[in-house]
């Protein structure tokens, strides 16, 4: 009888382990795709696991999900499913992450998100200046763990996107740096047809160049961002479009008495900026997402965003509602872009603007 009882207990234990593993898998997928901070806390309470133990288990599951969203299946271990053997062990997860993000709102947000995820990560900034192409290459090689960028279909298929818009769509609301001598010319723009008579300047590596071209706008590109200012002043093109939150600081860092910020036009397109993570670090992507979702849920994301980017002051100075809005399509915007989550975006996309 004792033998039968022992066998029965083994069957029950095996069944319970399968249930727990199924719950872990479901929870990790929710962490990646939905608001899951509360789910993860629930599972940790249910199982008695610590946050660090949960992160290790979740990372093993997350790797297969994130691998499906990238072209990096060749990276060792990143697409391996959870093994059923309870003796399976996970390689130690590095707690140091390397980033190209300078001291900005984005870096402060990253650190706070990691703190919220109770992950114990330490952020190490890389001093080397890199263009977009180089950042992606270094992320694929594993020498850069996380960077931020405006998104594109190609980028989301190459590295791991954390789909929480860092600027709440503000980066896709562009103001223009123009020549002071052309101020009247821009003030006369009323329609898309008028705007197509003007020539844009763009960094070739930025997704913006492709968006402008896809909308039939003439574009002159440079592989070096700093070259764009003398090119504009010299008449190679007519305007340089930058995010509303960055344009003043950018012009101040490239002073030219012949240039100014246009006060008439708002160039608008849906193209969010995300954190992007090396395919070699799926557990890091899951931790960042969990932390950001926690911040969105309790309102601290908006509080920090409004404070650090001085949003009220920006609205007053930019006078968005008084501008002629030129709206562009983003042809290759991922269907996974969380447009339906209103809490992730500013209300700028519903404005009518000047007529």
N, C-alpha and C positions, 0 to 999 in steps of 0.2 A: 504493500500500500504506500509506503514511504517513497518507493521508486516512482510510482504513478503520480504522487503528489509533487515530487521534484520536477518531473517532466512537464506537468501542467503549469507549474510556476514558471518554468523556462519559456513556455509558449506565451504565457501572459506577458512576461517581461519583454519578449521579442516584439509582441504586438504593440506594447506601450512605446518601445523605442521607435517603431515605425511611425506611430502617431506623432511623437515629439518631433521626429525628423520632418514629417510632412508640415507640421505647424511652423518649424523653422524655415522651411523652403518658402511657404506662403508668406510668412512675415518678411523675409528678405526681399521677395519680389515687390511686396507693398512698399518697402523702404525705397526701392528704386523707382516705383511708378506713381505712388500716391503719398499723401501725408501719413507718415508712419511712426512718428516719434512716440505716440501713445501706444501703438501696437507693440513696439519693441520693449517698452516699459512693462506692458502686460505680460509678454512672453517671459521676460526676465523674472517677474514676480511669480509666474506660474511654475517655472522650472527651478528657480533658486540660483540661476547663473548670475555671475557678476557681469558688469558691462563689458569688461575686457574679454571674458570668455565668450559672451554673446557675439562680440565683434569678430572674433576668430572664426566662430561657426558660421556667422552670416557671410563673411568674406568668401568662404569656400563656396557657398551657394551662389553668391553674387557674381562670381567670376564667369560662370557659364552664361548668365544673362547679359552681362556687359560685353562678352566676347561676340555675341550675336549682333551687337550694335557697332562693331568695328571690323576692320580688315586685318586684325592682328591675331588670327587664330594660331599663328606659328609661335607666339610667345609661350614659353614653357609654363604649364600649369594654369594659365589664365582661363582656359575653356574646359577644364577638367571638372566633371560633375562630382557631387558629394558621393563618396564611397559608402556602401552599406555596412562595412566592417566597423564595429564600434572601436576597434583598436587603431583606426586611421588617425594619423597625427599630422598637424599642419606645421609647415616650416615657420620659424619665428618671423613675425611681421615687423619690419623696420619702423621705428617710431620717429625717425627723422625724415622730413620731406623737403625736397629741394624745389624752389620755385623761382621763376623769373619776375614775379610781381614786385614792383618797387613799393615804397612806403606810400600807400594810397588808401582810399576807401575800400578797394577790392582786397587789399592785404588785411586790413582790420576786420573785414567781414569774414575772410577765410579763417583767421585766427579764432574769432568768436564762434563760428560754426563748428570748428574742431573742438573748442572748449565745451560747447553744448553737447557734442556727441560723446563726451567722457572718454575720449580715445587716447589721451596721453601723447599726442603727436607734438613734435617740436619743429617749427618752421625755420628753414635755413634759406636765406635769400642768396641768389646767384648774382654776382655783380656784373657779369658779362652781358653786354647789350646784344640782343638778337632780333632779327626780323621774324615775321610770322612763319616763314618756311623753315627756318632754323629751329624755332621752338618745337614745331611738330616733329622734326627729325630727332631732336634730343629727347622728346617725350617717348617716341617709339623705341629709342635706344635705352631708355630707362634712366638717363642722366638728369632729366627734368621730370619731376613728378606731377606738377600742376602749373598751369598758366591760365590766363583769362584771354578771351577773344570774342569779338562779334562772331556769331555762328554762321555756318554755311553747311550745305549738304555734304560736301566733301570732307569737311572737318569733323562732322558728327560721325561719319563712317570710318574715320581714321583713328581718332582718339576717343576717350570716353567723356561725353557731355554730361554735366550736372544741370539739368534743365530747370533752373530757377534764375530768371532774368536779373542780372546783377544791378542794372540801372532801371528796372521796371519799365523798360521800353524807351527810356529817355535818350539812349544812344542812337536810336532810329529816328529821333526828331532833330534834324540837322539845321543849323544856322550856317550862314555863308560868310567867308572872308572874301572881300572883293577889293578892287582898286577904288580909291575915293573918287577918282574921276568918272567912274561908271555908276555912281549912286542913282542918278536920274534914270539911267537905262534899266536898272533893276526895279526901280519904283514903278515903271510902266508895265511890268509883267503882271498879267491877269489870268492867263490860262496856261495849260501845258504846252500848247502850240507856241506861245510866247517864250516859255522857258527853254524849249528845245533850240532856240536860236542862240543860246549861251553855251559855252564849252566848259566842262568840268575838268578839274585836275584831281587825280587820285593816286594813292600808293597802289602799285600793281599787285601786291600781296594781300591787300585788304579785300574782303568780300564785297565792299561797297562798289568797287569798280565794275564787277560783274553785274550787280543790281542796276546800276545806272545804264550800262550798255544794253541790258535786257529790256529796259524801258525806252530804248531808242534815243537816249541822250548822248551827245558827242562827248568823248572822254579822252584826255591826254594823261598818260600814266608815267610814273617814275618809280624805280626800284628803291630809291632813297627818299624817305619822307621829307627830310630837311631841304631837299632840292626843290620841293614844290613852291616854297615861298618866293625865291628869286624867279622861278618860272612864271608865277602869277604876276609879280611886279613887272616882269619883262614882256607880258602880253601873250605868253604861250597858250594860256587859257583864261577863262573869265571869273571863275570862282573855285573856292576850296570849301567843301562841305564837311563840317565837324559836329560832333554831338553838342547839344546845347549846354551841357554841364561842363564841357571842357574847352569850349572855343575861346573864351576870354583869356584863360591861362595860357593856352597854346599861342595865341597871337602875341601876348606879352613876352613869351619866351623866344619869339622870332620878331622882334620889333622892326617895323618898317613904316616910316611916316606916310608912304603912299598907299597903305592898306588899312582897311577898317572892317568891322563886323556889320553886315547888311542889316537894316532894320525893317525890311519889308516882307521877306519870304521865309516860310517854314517848309523845308523839304522833309517829307515824312514817309517812312516805310517801316514795316514790321520786320525787324531783324535783331533779335535779342543778343546780349552778351552773356556768356556762361563761363563757369570754371570748366576747364578741360583737363583731364587726368590721363596719365600714361596708362596704356592697356596693361602694363605690368603691375599696376596698383589698383585693382578693382575694389579692394577693401577700403582704400582711401576715398574713392568716389562714393562708396556707400556711406562712409562716415561724414563726409562733407554734406551730402544730401540730407542725412538724418538731422544734422545740426541746423541747416538752413530751414528745413521744414518746421523744426521746433521754434525757430525765431519767427517765421511767418505766422505760425499758429498763435503765439502769445503776443504778437504785435511789436516785438522788439526789433524785427527787421525794419519795419517802417519807421520806427522811432529813430533808429541809428541812421538810416538812409536820409531822412529829412534833416537830421542834425548835421551830419558830416558833409552832405552835399548842398546844404543851405537852400532847400527846395523853395521855401516861401520867397526868399530873396530872388532866386532865379526866375520864378514866375512873374514877379513884379518887374524885373529888369528886361526879361525877354519879350513880354507882352505877346504871348503866343496867340491869343484870341484875336489880336488886331492884325495879324499877318495873313497874307495870301498863302493858302496851304497847297502845296504841290505834292499830291500823294502818288507813290510808286508801288507797283506790285513787287513781291519777292517770289520769283517763279519757283525756286528750289527750296522754299521754306519747308522744313520737315513737318510731316503730319503729326509728329509727337510734340510739336511746340505747344505749350500749355496755354493757348489763347483763351480757352473757356474759363480759366481761373482768374477772375477779375481782380482778386486781391494781389496778384503778382504784377499788375500793370498800373501805370498812371492813367488819368482820364483824357490824355491828350488826343488819343485816336478817335474820340467821339466829337471833337470840336468841329465847328463849321468854319471858323476863320473869317477873314474879311472877304467881301465880295467885290 
